[in-house]
């Protein structure tokens, strides 16, 4: 497209405006350059073409190859050059100067460096990592004032001599020489430093701009800058543990709350543990005894000689000598619950059972050295055992059945998560012996606990069972469990010959179960767990809910993947439900949860891990409910 008729002009710089007002144009500059470089024998009146950047350079073409001015090409070129002379460009007014090869090389290197810096600066701006200089680019004083003398003259070459504008001493010009401010002239290095400017100072490196994505808090926890009131109180009590008696009677309830608060950050130490010790103590529970050394545990036994109930969680430092110290220093101990006594050997268990014949409650978890001999000694010496829990015992097998059956009666039996486990015949014997008195049964992860055990032993012998946990019993089937709950009837003859005079201090749950009318269909459960039994489905879930909907308060059906939404909808009939774990029930959705939450007014905790159809939309209620497991795309 032709641009000869285009008179549009862009904005001009201050230098261009100054040159226009002074009458300096490209033609005069080109004439001056041509006159300077013209040979002596060339006529002065010969016309000289302008520089190549102002038009086509006809001077560079040989004389015999130059076209006639009357040809179309010449006229076009003339008009084009004449048109370009009408505008002024400040970048085209510099006079060309001849440079030595060394200077040309330095100049080329400087241009390459400048180009590299410009490219790096542009890339930094694109990446958002460049903040620029600390000065305002548009209001800062021009940097050229420091490289020119102030009167428009260029800086003298390095190595030349110059007179300082301030001290009037002669000095050698270097690349660090700075112009005087105010001009004219230049300053020596001493005067330049005295003026407050450092000529040798390197330019500041551009600061890296923090990306917006890096500013976001992506950690999964939030650090508290200020401690909570409970933490401050605990630290204060720990600091003045020797004078804590001045606080007076703290009370058993407050003591238990302090113990819970200490367990959150493992703050219980041998020093502050003395706060909980008292000769008159009957019950003591530490929720996290990780930091208590064997000596500290022996001190616990010696300073609490009248303890009857001791519960220690995470007592991994409890050793065999400590357990023997318990038997000698706390002779009235009737209940012992230990979580993680890894270091206690079989010989220590045997001596402990022999020294504690009045033991009624014994619960341990994760004791790898507890073997058959220990179990036999327990059954021979502790005849009053009513609550027995042997969880995660690696050496438990079918040989434990006979010692268990030799115990007079058990109300609580927890044999969950064994190393080997007991077979079907073993469970038939245990339920035949203790089924009529069992209130709590946990047979989780026993492959020998089958449908036959449920139908032939539990259904026929269980009379007061209100808590049943059968997690990961892989031998159970959907039809067998459904048939068990459908046919589980309360034996009418069980109450005909029994005296039911109720004690005032009896457990209300036990009273309500024992005082059932003989014609009541069946004893409903209060706690039921069928978690992680992938073979169970809608039939088992529906039968269990129908059977125990009247009193069911705690329910876990985690992992019943194939249970239908119709079966899950039956959960709304359990009006007494307080805790529900329905994780990995794929058919569970917001519509079912809305009905359940609306109907079960006492529900306060729900777990829906792995339920992809639950978004927490549309079933919010006014009361506070703890909901765990809703995916990030949804929410309450």
N, C-alpha and C positions, 0 to 999 in steps of 0.2 A: 504494500500500500504506500502511496506517495505521501510524504510529510512536508512537501514544499510549501503548502498553503497553511500549515499549522502554526498559529501564532500563540498557542497556549504556553504560558511560562509558569514554572514552578517557583517555590520560595527561594530567595537568594540569601546568601550568608552576609555577615557584616563586612567581611573583607571584599566581597564582590561589590557591595554598595559603596564602600570607600573608594575602590578603584574607579568606579563609574563616575563618582563626583570629582575625582582628581584628573579625569580625562585620560586615564590609562586604559588602553584596550588591546586586544590581541594583535591588531595590525601594527601598532607602535612597537610592541615587544618583539614581534617577528622582524620588523625593519631593523631594530637595534641589534638583534642577534645576527641578522644577515650582514649588516655593516661591519660588525666585529670580526666575523669569520670570512669576509670578502677578501680575495687576493688583491695585491697592490695593482696588478695590471688589468683588473676588471673595471670596466666603465662604471662610474657612480650612478648613472642614470638608468642602468639596467634594472628592470623590475625583478623582484625576488618574491618567490611564493612563500606563503606562511608555513608555519610548522605543520607536521602531518596530522596533529590532533585537531587542527582547525579546518581541515579540508583535505582533499587529495593532494599529496605532496608531489607537485609536478617537477620540483627541482631535482628529485632523486632519479627521474627518468632520463636516460640519455637524450641528447639533443636531437639525434636523428630519429628517435622513436617517439618524440613528443608529437601529439596530433596537432593539427591546425586548429587555431581558435575558432575558425568558422565551421568546423565539423560539429555534428550533433553532440558527440561525446564531449568535446571541449566546451560547448555552450552549456551543456548540462552540468559539467563539473564546475564551471564558473559560477553558474547560478547557485549550485549547492554550497560552494565555498562562500559566496556572497551572503547567502541566507544564514549560514552558521556564524558569520562575523557579527551579525546583529545582536546575538546574545553573548553574555559574558559568563564564564565559568571560572571560579576561583582556583580550581584544581589545575587549570591549564596555563597559569600565569607565571609559574616558576621558570627561571632561566636555566637552560641545560648547561651543565658544567662537566668538563672532562675530568675523569677520575683515573687515578693510577690503578693498575691491576690489583694491588693489595687493598686499596680502598674499595674498589668494586667488589672484591671478595667479601670484605667486611660488611659492605652495604647489603650484598645478597644474603649473607648470614643473618644480618639484623632483620631484613624483611622476612626471612624464613622463620626466625624466632618470633617476630610479631605475629605472623600468620598462625603459628602454632599456638601462641597465647590466646589469640582471638578465637581459634577453634576450640581450645580447652574451655575458654570462658563461655562460649555458646553451648557446649555440651553440658557444662555445670548448670547453666540456666535451665536447659531442657530437663535435667535430672532433678531440679529443685534443690541443689546443694550449694548454690552461690548466693551470697548475700550482698556482694559488692563491697566497696570501701566504706569506711565509717563516715566519710564526708558526703555531703549532698553533691551529686554529679552535676547538677544544674546551677547551684549557687556557690560552689567552691571556687576559689581563685584559680585562674588558669595556670596549669603546670608549665606552660610555655614561658611564663615570666621568670622562671628559675633557669631557663636554658638560653635566654637571650638577654641582651644587655639592657633592655627596657626601652631602647630607642629604635627598636625594629631591626637592629643589626644582628647578624648571626653570631653564635658563640665562637670565639677565636679557637683555632685548632690546638689540640693538645701538644705540649712542648714549647709553645710560644710564651713570651713574657708579657705580663700585664701588671698594671698598677692597681693596688687595692683601693676601692672607692672610699674606704673608711680610714684605714691607718696609713694610706698613701705609700705603702711599701711594695716593692716589686716582688712578684712571685711567679712561679711557673704554673701555667694552666694545665690542669688534668681533667679527666672525665668527671671528677667529683666537684669541680669548681662551680660555684653557685653565683647567680647574678644578684646584685645588690637590690634591696627592697627598702626604700623606694629607689628606682633607677635614677640615673644610668650607672654603668660600671659593673665590676665584679668584685667579689670578696675573696680574700685569702682564707685558708682553712681555719686559721685561728679566729678571725673575725666572724666567719660563718657559724662556728660553734658558739661564739659569744652572743650571737643574735638569737640563739635558742634553737637553731636548726642543725641537725646532724647530717652532714653531707655523706657520711659513710653508712647511714642507716639503711638496712635492706627494706624493701617494700613489704608491707604486711601481707601475710598469706590469707586469702579469702576464707572466712569462716564457713564451716559446713552448716548448711541449713538443715534443721531437723525435719525429716519428712513427716507429713501428717499421720501416716500409718504408724510411725514409730512412737508418736505421742500417745496413741491409744493404749490403755491399760489392758494387756492381754493375759496377765497372770491370773491363775485360778484362785487366788486368795488375796485378801486385802489386809495390809499390815496396819495395826492400830498404833497411832502415834501416842495416844493417851491410854494408860491402863484403866481397866474397868474398876468399879468400886470393890467388887469381890477380890480382885487381884491385889488391890491396895490393902485391904483388910488382912488378907492372908500373909502378905509380906510384912505387915506390921506385927502380926501375931508371931510370925517366924523370927523376927528380929528381937522381940522381947519375950521369947519363949520361957525364959527363967522367971519372969515376973507375970506370967499369964494368969496366975492364981488371983491376982488383984482384980481381974474382971468378974470374979464371982462365979456363980453357977451358970454355965453357958446353956446347959440343957442337952438331952440326948438328941433331940430333933436338929438343933443347930449344929451339934457335933457331926451328925451324919451329912448335913449340907456342906459343912467345911470339908469333910472327907471327899465328897463328890467334886467340889471345886478344885481340890488339890489334884485329883486324878486326871483332870482335863489337860494339864501340862506337866504331869508327872512331878508335881511339886512336893510329894511326900518324901521326907528325908529322915535319917536317923535322929536328926536334931529336933525337928518340929513334930515328930511322931509322939513325943512325950505329952503333947497336948491331949491326946486321946487316952492316955493311960490313967487308970485309977484302980485302987484296991477293991472298990465296990462295984466295978464294972461286971455286968452279966453277959452283955453282948458287945461284940466288936467286929466291925467290918472295914477293911481297907479295899478300895476299888482299884488301886494300882500300887502294888508293893514292889515294884521293880527295883527301886533304889534302896530297899532295905537289905542290908548285908546280913549274913548269918549271925553275927554278934548282935545286931539290932533286933533280929527276930527272937533271939534268946532273951534279950532285955524285955521284949514284949511279954514273953511268958512269965518272967520273974516279977514284973510290975503289975500283972493282972492275974493273980492267983485264983480268983473266984469266977473266972469266965466259964460260962456254960455253952455259949455259941460263938464260934470263931469262923470268920469268912475272909479269905485272902485271895484276891484276884491277881494274876500275873506274879506269882511268888516263885519265880525261876531260881532264886538264890537259896531257897529252902533246902537244906541238906539233911542227911540222916541224923547227925547229932542234934540238929534243931528239932526234928520230929520227936526224938527221944526226950528232949527237954520239955516239949509240950506235955508229954505223958506224966512227967514227974512234977512239973511246976504248976500244972492246971489239972488237978485230980478230979474236979467236978465237971469237966468238959463232956458234954453229951452230943454236941453237934459240931462237925468239922467239915468245912467246904474249902477245897483248894483247887485253884486253876493254874495248871502248869508246874506241878512239883516234879520236874524232870530228874533232879539229882538224887531223889530218895531211892535207896536200894531196897531190894526185897527183904533183906534181913531187918531193916529198920521198920518196915511195915508190920512184919510178924511180931516184933517186940512191942510195937505200939498197940496192936490189937490185944495182945496178952495183958498189957497194963491198963487197958480201958474197957473193961467189961460192961460198963454202963452206957456205952455209945449207942445212940438211937438214930442219929442222922450222919451218914457218911457219904460225901459227894466229892469225887475227884475227876479231873479232866486232864488228859494228856500226861499219863504216868507210864512210860514205856517199860519200866521194870516190875510192874505189878503183874504177878504170875498166878498160876493155879494154887501154889502153896499159900500165897497171901490170901487168896479167896477162901481157901479151906480154913485157915486160921481165923479169918473174920467170922465165918459161919459157926465155928466151934466155940468162940469166946464171946462174941457180941450177939447174944440171943434177943436183945431188945431192939435190934435194928428194924425201923419202920420205913425209913426213906433211904434208898440205896441208888446211887448214880455212879456208874462206871462208864464214862464217855471217852471215846477215842483211846481205848485200851488195845494196844497192838497185839497182845498175847491172848486175848479172849477168843475162845473157841468152844466147841461143843462140850468139852470137859468141865466147863464152868456150871453146867446145868445142875449137877448133883449138889454141890455146895449151895447153890441158890435155892434149890428145893428143900434143903435142910433147915433153912431159916423158918421160924414159926409163922410169921405173917409180914407182909409188905403192903404198904399203902402207896408208895411211890417207887417205881422201877424204871430206871433210865439206863439202857444198854446201847445207846446210839453210837453209830460210826465205829464199829469194831475193826480190828485188823483182819480177822478171819470170819468171825460170826458163828452163829448157831444154826443148825438145820431145822427142818420142820418138826421132827420128833422132839427135839429139845424144847421148842416153843410150846408144843402140846403139853409137855410135862410141867413147864413153868406156869402156864395158864391154868392147868388143872389144880396146881397147888395154891397159887396166889390170886387166881382170877376173881374170887368172891370178895376179896378185900382191896383189890387194886383200885385206886382213885386216879392215878396218873400212870400212863404207859407210853414209853417212847422206844420204838423198835426201828428207828430210822436206819437205812442202809443194811438191813439184814435180808439177804436173798432167801433165807429159810423161812421168812414170814410170808406165807402164801395165803391164797383164798381159803384153803382147807383149814388153816389155823383160825382165820376169822370166823368161819361158819361153824366149825366143830368145837372150838375152844373159847374164843371170845364171846360168841353169841350165847353159848350155853352156860358159861361160868361167870362172866362179868355181871356184877349187880350194882355197883356204885361208881362205875367208871365215868368220869366227867371230862377227862383230858386224854386225847388219843393223838399221837403223832406217828405217822407212817411215811416219812420222807424217803424217797428213792428206794422204796421196796419194789425192786424190779420184777418180782414174781407175781405181783398183784395184777389182776385183769379188770377191765371195765365192768364186765358182766358179774364177776365174783363180788366186787365191792358193792355194786348196786344191789345184788341179791342179799348181801349181808345187812345193809342198812334197811332194806325193805322188810326183812324177816326178824330183825332184832327186837324181840319182845321181852318185857320184864317178867321174870318167873314169878308167878303168883304164889307158889308154895314157899318162896324164900322168906316171906314176912309172917307166915302163920305162927311159927314157933319162936319168934324173936321178940325180945323185950325192947321197946323203943322209948324208954324214959329219957328225955332230952336233958342234957346238962346246960346250965346257963352259959358257960364259957365255950360251948361247942361252936364249931365253924358254921356260919349260916348256910354256906353252900352244901356242906355235908348234911346238915339238918334237913334242908329242903329236899335232898335226894333220898335220904333214908325214910323220911316221913311221907313218901309218895303212897297214894292209895294202891291197894293190891291190883286193882283193875286198870291202872294206868298202862297205856300201850307199851311204852318203853322209856328208859331214862335218857333224856336228851343230853347231848354233850355241850359243854361250855367252851372247850378248846379243841379244835380239829385242824390237823395239818396233813394234806395230801400232796405236798409240793414235790415237783420234779419226778412225777410218775407219768411218763409220756404215754403209757398204755391206757391210762384213765381218760375218760371223756365225759360226754353229756350225761349218760345214764348214771354213772357213779356220783357226779356232782349233784344232779337233781335228787337222787335218793338220799344223799347225805344232808342236803339242805332241808328237805321235807322232814327228815327224822329229827333234826336238832334245831329247827328254826325258832323254837320257843325260847331257848336259853343261850343260843350260840353267841358268844361275845368276841371270840378270837378265831379267825379263819385264814388259812393259807392254801390257796389253790394255784400257787406259782408253777408254771410249766405245763398246765393242761392246755396244750396248744389247740387241740381239735374240739374243745368244748364249744358248743354252739351259742349264739347270742340268746336263744330262748332259754337255755339252761342257765346261763349267766344272769339272765333277768330274774331268776328265782331268788337271787341274793336279796332282793328288796323285801322278801318275807321275813328275813332275820332282823326283827325290830330291835333286838338287844345288841346288835353288832357294834363293836368299838374299834376293832382293828381288822383290816382287810388287805391281804397281799394277793393280787390278781395279776402279777407280772407274767408276761409271755403268754397270755391268753389272747390269741390273735383275733378272735371274733368280738372282743370287748370294744365298745365304741362309746361315744359321748351320750348317745340316747340311753343306753343301759346304765351308764354312770349317773346320769341325771335322775333316773328313777330310783336307783339305790341310795344316792345321797339324800334325796327328798324323803324317802320312806324311812331310812335308818337315821333317826334324829340323834342318836348317841354316838354315831361314827365320828372319830376324831383323827384317824390316821389311815391313809390309803397308799398303797404301793402299786404302781402300774408300769414298771419297767418292761420295755419291749412290746408294749401295746401300741402299735403304730397307728391305730385308728382313734386313739384317745388324744384329743388336742386340748382338753380342758375348756372347751367353748360351750356355753349354754347351760352348764350345770353348777355355776357358782352359787353359793349359799351365804347367808348372812353370818352364820357361825364360823368359827375358825377351824379349819381342817388342814392337817399336814398332808400334802400330796407329794409323793416322790415318784420321779420317773417320767414326767411328761417331757416329750421331745421339745427342743428349742423353738420349733416353728409354732408351737401352741402355747398356751398359758392360761392360768386361772383368771 
